[in-house]
Amino acid sequence: MKISKNVAYVLMGLAALAWATSGTLTVLAIDEGATANVIALYSEIFSVAMFFTAILIIDRRAFMIRRADFIPFLLFSTVTGALFSVAWYHCIDLTSVTTAVVLLCSYPSIVTVASIFLLGERMTAAKAVALPTTFIGCVFVAEAYDVEAIRVNALGIALGVFTAFCAAAYYIWGKKFLKLYSPYTVALYFSGLMLPALVILTNPAKSLLPSLSPTAWLIVFLIGLIPCTVGFFISMVALKRIEASKASIVASLEPVMAVALAVIIVSEAVGGLQMVGVALVIVGILTLRLVRREDEDAPVEAPAKR
């Protein structure tokens, strides 16, 4: 699937939009009686079923991988998929969507630093400006400056920080796999190999066959469809074309979009500082696109061993 860099940036923005629905949908599912473990397990089961069916129809060659890559795929899926999902849903349950989003939004800084050492990307002036700008914007959008808006919980905070590291690993690791395989293959194996770890982590004795209302099941299905399937797949397509660090910063649109969805769907009021945050995130992303120069086509291979 060959796309231009501009299209890749649009796709990354759409992935952020899909991911932005996760927090609200999770809260709605919990309000309907679903637990964080049930959401993590069954949303992924739905997602795997959708990926498997779609790829079976679209490109059966995507099922083929080298035997030597199976264990790396399993580790990739377990760390950045299963562990991330469990930590994310429990962080939302233990703290709040605000806290979870702010902690997760620290990952672009991790990605950019790691990309320099692991993928050979360069720290440019554009990235140096965009990173703090987008992060501060995310803090304002999520109202992290308001102590009353954040229910502090030690375990929840720790899980939120862990999701940031998982998200950073997702971009770095995913970029490496996309040099070897198509987005279809990466999406299929990432999703499928998450399930064994999720079954273990979510305590299947309590999570299997839960008694949920039809509304709760619908919301869990939507989580599996929108953020887990649509968001993940189009992010893989975008990562095939653009740098991991730039993709991660564009994905910082997620909290901005989450606020926009809240305003449109539930008429949530947006304060002045939140609007400033929206502007800062947009400025950060525009900085990446307008300042092209030497890093536009910079190599992304890992540095040679010395």
C-alpha positions, 0 to 999 in steps of 0.5 A, spaced: 500 500 500 503 506 497 501 512 500 504 519 500 507 522 506 501 527 506 496 522 506 500 518 512 499 524 516 492 525 515 491 517 517 495 518 523 490 524 525 484 519 523 488 514 528 488 519 533 481 520 532 479 513 533 483 512 539 480 519 542 474 515 543 477 509 547 476 513 554 469 515 553 467 508 551 471 505 557 467 509 562 460 508 559 462 501 559 464 501 566 457 505 568 454 499 564 457 494 569 463 491 565 470 491 568 476 493 566 479 486 565 472 484 561 473 490 556 480 489 555 479 481 553 473 482 549 474 488 545 480 485 543 477 478 541 472 482 537 478 486 534 481 479 532 475 476 529 474 483 525 482 483 523 482 475 521 476 476 517 478 482 513 485 480 511 482 473 509 478 476 504 483 482 502 490 479 502 491 471 505 499 472 503 499 477 510 498 470 514 505 468 512 511 470 516 518 468 518 519 463 523 524 467 526 520 473 527 514 469 531 517 470 538 519 478 536 512 478 534 509 475 541 513 480 545 511 486 541 504 484 542 504 482 549 508 488 551 505 494 547 498 490 546 496 486 552 500 489 557 498 496 555 491 494 554 490 492 561 494 498 564 490 503 560 483 500 562 485 500 569 488 506 569 481 510 567 478 505 572 482 507 578 483 515 576 480 518 570 480 519 563 483 526 564 489 523 568 490 517 563 490 521 557 495 526 560 500 520 562 499 517 556 501 523 552 508 523 555 510 518 550 512 522 544 518 525 548 520 518 549 519 516 542 523 521 539 529 520 544 528 512 543 528 514 535 534 517 535 538 511 538 534 505 535 532 508 528 537 513 526 532 519 526 535 526 527 533 531 533 532 537 529 529 544 531 522 542 528 522 536 533 525 540 539 520 545 538 514 541 537 515 536 543 514 541 549 509 545 545 504 539 544 506 536 551 504 542 554 498 543 550 496 536 552 496 538 559 492 544 558 487 540 554 486 535 559 486 540 565 492 537 568 493 543 572 486 543 576 488 538 582 480 537 583 480 534 576 485 529 577 483 523 582 490 521 585 491 514 585 498 511 586 497 505 582 493 508 577 498 513 576 503 508 575 499 504 570 498 511 566 506 512 566 507 505 564 502 506 558 506 511 556 512 507 555 508 501 552 506 507 547 513 509 545 515 502 544 509 501 540 512 506 535 519 504 535 517 496 535 512 497 530 516 501 525 521 496 525 516 490 523 513 495 518 520 494 514 519 487 513 512 486 513 505 489 510 501 493 515 496 487 514 501 482 517 503 486 523 496 488 524 494 481 524 499 478 528 499 484 533 492 483 535 492 475 535 498 474 539 495 479 544 490 474 546 494 469 550 497 474 555 490 478 555 487 471 557 492 470 563 492 477 565 485 478 566 483 472 570 479 468 565 475 465 571 472 471 572 472 474 566 470 469 561 462 469 560 460 475 564 453 477 565 453 484 561 447 488 558 446 488 551 448 496 551 454 494 555 456 488 550 455 494 544 460 499 547 465 493 548 464 491 541 465 499 539 471 499 543 474 493 539 472 496 532 474 503 533 480 504 537 482 497 537 481 495 530 480 502 526 485 506 530 491 501 530 490 499 523 491 506 519 496 507 524 500 502 522 499 504 514 501 511 516 507 508 520 510 505 513 511 512 510 513 517 516 518 517 522 516 514 528 517 520 532 513 525 527 507 520 527 507 520 535 507 527 535 501 528 530 497 522 535 498 528 540 491 530 537 488 525 541 486 529 547 484 535 543 479 530 539 477 527 545 475 534 548 471 536 541 467 529 541 465 531 548 463 538 546 459 535 540 456 529 543 455 531 551 455 538 550 461 539 555 464 546 556 471 547 554 475 552 558 480 558 556 486 554 558 483 548 554 482 552 548 490 554 549 492 547 549 488 546 542 492 551 539 499 549 542 498 542 539 496 544 532 502 549 532 506 543 534 504 539 529 504 544 523 511 545 526 513 538 523 509 539 517 512 546 515 519 545 517 521 540 512 529 541 511 534 536 512 529 531 516 524 530 511 527 524 508 532 522 513 534 515 514 530 511 519 535 505 519 538 503 526 545 506 527 550 501 525 554 497 531 560 500 533 
